[in-house]
Amino acid sequence: MHQLSIWETQSFFRHRDIIIVGSGFVGLWSAYHLKKRYPRKKILMVDGGLIPTGASTRNAGFACFGSVTELIADTLHHGEEQTLEIVEMRFRGLEKINETFSNKQIGFESFGGYELISDSQQIELGVLRSNIDYLNRKLRKIVGTPKAFRLHDSAIKAFGFAGVSHLIENKFEAQLHPGRLCQALLKKVQSMGVTVLSSTTIKNFTHTDQPIRLETSRGITLNSDQLLICTNAFARELLPELDVEPARGQVLVTSPIPGLRFRGTFHFDEGFYYFRNLGERVLLGGARNKAFQEEHTATMETTDLIQGELEKFLRETIIPGASVGIDYRWSGIMGMGGAKMPIVRQIAPGIFCAVRMSGMGVALAPVIGEQIAKMMKT
Ligand SMILES: Cc1cc2nc3c(=O)[nH]c(=O)nc-3n(C[C@H](O)[C@H](O)[C@H](O)COP(=O)(O)OP(=O)(O)OC[C@H]3O[C@@H](n4cnc5c(N)ncnc54)[C@H](O)[C@@H]3O)c2cc1C
């Protein structure tokens, strides 16, 4: 047992009103909204990583709310009402990011987004047009115009893609720098008075009596009146009853490609593949559908199989014929489950969770943070 000095007990490790576990986007936006609502509350945020180490600093930086084939698939699997509700949450989340930070602070760039429809997908033009019309009608109230999506096939040649029969444009989509957004949020919540402890994993907690007691990997016990768990893919380590499974996402980044012919964020195959320009580089991720079983893991590694699939897509479709090196490869872990709607709820008196952001937590987190702050009446 680590022996604490009286000074430590009365300062760094003193009793808090609220402890937040997990300092990814959801933990950070929750801390922000809690502090805005309850400025006098003492809040401590704890993360097992040296920096937030799950998905928030390891994603692709798409500021997006869903592509056409993905939203149509979601409508079929999860219903129209839930799909539209999630789209609205994402759209409002992006607005909140823009209200809170300048473009420069977080590397926000509005190049627009696109979805590639390949020859091999064999989607008839008539079906595509009617899906676009349907979504434009349904999204009109959310985005404020009847034209969220439009066919933009003339750009295929200019962008230099191969094997692509149609391109759908979404001019509301943008890209940002997730590392800078995390840092900016961290700075903001610290300036509001939130204390952040890194490299401290919460092993378990007890809440039979007040205060709630949290056992840490450092042998130190923390205590608080309320607990908020924002550990996303890792949620079942503390809350085994939840429907949250880890899903690994792998990414690669090419070396700079002088004269790269496209700017923007791109989706393919119901969102299973995604790429964007990063200056003159290409960032490409996904292909999880090529090995669902192996990628159902919280191990942060890359594999030859998925990286090979990504490189094949890069060389055959995105920059056909070009010879380019790969400078970065990494993976991050998403939290998925039977439903796409995040789990934002009270677990027991004083215990709350906000987890399961699926593949679009950048946009969702600001709204989720606001929801949970409202729920955690103190
Ligand atoms: C490769 C990849 C690409 C993606 N691309 C996009 C994209 O372009 N756009 C988009 O909107 N979304 C994208 N996502 C999804 C998005 O990144 C996530 O939905 C979002 O970051 C989830 O945030 P979070 O705070 O819920 O979880 P996380 O960022 O995973 O944060 C959870 C934190 O909890 C900590 N933790 C876990 N267990 C414990 C414990 N017991 N004690 C203490 N700390 C603990 C972890 O260290 C971690 O920092 C992508 C994800 C991946 C993996």
PDBQT file of the ligand as one rigid body, heavy atoms in Angstrom, charges set to zero:
ROOT
HETATM    1  C1  LIG A 401      -8.912   4.193 -36.175  1.00  0.00    +0.000 C 
HETATM    2  C2  LIG A 401     -10.103   5.002 -35.739  1.00  0.00    +0.000 A 
HETATM    3  C3  LIG A 401     -10.611   5.976 -36.588  1.00  0.00    +0.000 A 
HETATM    4  C4  LIG A 401     -11.693   6.739 -36.188  1.00  0.00    +0.000 A 
HETATM    5  N1  LIG A 401     -12.065   7.791 -36.966  1.00  0.00    +0.000 NA
HETATM    6  C5  LIG A 401     -13.043   8.640 -36.534  1.00  0.00    +0.000 A 
HETATM    7  C6  LIG A 401     -13.341   9.801 -37.264  1.00  0.00    +0.000 A 
HETATM    8  O1  LIG A 401     -12.707  10.103 -38.263  1.00  0.00    +0.000 OA
HETATM    9  N2  LIG A 401     -14.366  10.589 -36.821  1.00  0.00    +0.000 N 
HETATM   10  C7  LIG A 401     -15.076  10.271 -35.692  1.00  0.00    +0.000 A 
HETATM   11  O2  LIG A 401     -16.031  10.982 -35.354  1.00  0.00    +0.000 OA
HETATM   12  N3  LIG A 401     -14.743   9.194 -34.937  1.00  0.00    +0.000 NA
HETATM   13  C8  LIG A 401     -13.735   8.389 -35.329  1.00  0.00    +0.000 A 
HETATM   14  N4  LIG A 401     -13.388   7.314 -34.570  1.00  0.00    +0.000 N 
HETATM   15  C9  LIG A 401     -14.132   7.066 -33.320  1.00  0.00    +0.000 C 
HETATM   16  C10 LIG A 401     -13.761   8.074 -32.235  1.00  0.00    +0.000 C 
HETATM   17  O3  LIG A 401     -12.358   8.234 -32.196  1.00  0.00    +0.000 OA
HETATM   18  C11 LIG A 401     -14.296   7.550 -30.902  1.00  0.00    +0.000 C 
HETATM   19  O4  LIG A 401     -15.704   7.318 -31.021  1.00  0.00    +0.000 OA
HETATM   20  C12 LIG A 401     -14.063   8.535 -29.760  1.00  0.00    +0.000 C 
HETATM   21  O5  LIG A 401     -12.737   8.966 -29.725  1.00  0.00    +0.000 OA
HETATM   22  C13 LIG A 401     -14.438   7.864 -28.441  1.00  0.00    +0.000 C 
HETATM   23  O6  LIG A 401     -14.097   8.726 -27.394  1.00  0.00    +0.000 OA
HETATM   24  P1  LIG A 401     -14.211   8.211 -25.901  1.00  0.00    +0.000 P 
HETATM   25  O7  LIG A 401     -13.803   9.319 -25.017  1.00  0.00    +0.000 OA
HETATM   26  O8  LIG A 401     -15.551   7.603 -25.687  1.00  0.00    +0.000 OA
HETATM   27  O9  LIG A 401     -13.201   6.980 -25.828  1.00  0.00    +0.000 OA
HETATM   28  P2  LIG A 401     -11.606   6.930 -25.799  1.00  0.00    +0.000 P 
HETATM   29  O10 LIG A 401     -10.998   7.990 -26.593  1.00  0.00    +0.000 OA
HETATM   30  O11 LIG A 401     -11.243   5.535 -26.132  1.00  0.00    +0.000 OA
HETATM   31  O12 LIG A 401     -11.267   7.242 -24.282  1.00  0.00    +0.000 OA
HETATM   32  C14 LIG A 401     -11.421   6.281 -23.261  1.00  0.00    +0.000 C 
HETATM   33  C15 LIG A 401     -10.302   6.528 -22.259  1.00  0.00    +0.000 C 
HETATM   34  O13 LIG A 401     -10.531   5.719 -21.118  1.00  0.00    +0.000 OA
HETATM   35  C16 LIG A 401      -9.260   5.337 -20.599  1.00  0.00    +0.000 C 
HETATM   36  N5  LIG A 401      -9.494   4.164 -19.751  1.00  0.00    +0.000 N 
HETATM   37  C17 LIG A 401      -9.999   2.970 -20.122  1.00  0.00    +0.000 A 
HETATM   38  N6  LIG A 401     -10.137   2.158 -19.046  1.00  0.00    +0.000 NA
HETATM   39  C18 LIG A 401      -9.688   2.863 -17.974  1.00  0.00    +0.000 A 
HETATM   40  C19 LIG A 401      -9.596   2.583 -16.581  1.00  0.00    +0.000 A 
HETATM   41  N7  LIG A 401     -10.003   1.406 -16.063  1.00  0.00    +0.000 N 
HETATM   42  N8  LIG A 401      -9.070   3.522 -15.763  1.00  0.00    +0.000 NA
HETATM   43  C20 LIG A 401      -8.672   4.725 -16.262  1.00  0.00    +0.000 A 
HETATM   44  N9  LIG A 401      -8.763   5.051 -17.577  1.00  0.00    +0.000 NA
HETATM   45  C21 LIG A 401      -9.278   4.133 -18.416  1.00  0.00    +0.000 A 
HETATM   46  C22 LIG A 401      -8.415   5.076 -21.840  1.00  0.00    +0.000 C 
HETATM   47  O14 LIG A 401      -7.032   5.207 -21.539  1.00  0.00    +0.000 OA
HETATM   48  C23 LIG A 401      -8.915   6.149 -22.793  1.00  0.00    +0.000 C 
HETATM   49  O15 LIG A 401      -8.098   7.305 -22.770  1.00  0.00    +0.000 OA
HETATM   50  C24 LIG A 401     -12.328   6.505 -34.926  1.00  0.00    +0.000 A 
HETATM   51  C25 LIG A 401     -11.818   5.521 -34.086  1.00  0.00    +0.000 A 
HETATM   52  C26 LIG A 401     -10.719   4.773 -34.480  1.00  0.00    +0.000 A 
HETATM   53  C27 LIG A 401     -10.179   3.727 -33.553  1.00  0.00    +0.000 C 
ENDROOT
TORSDOF 0
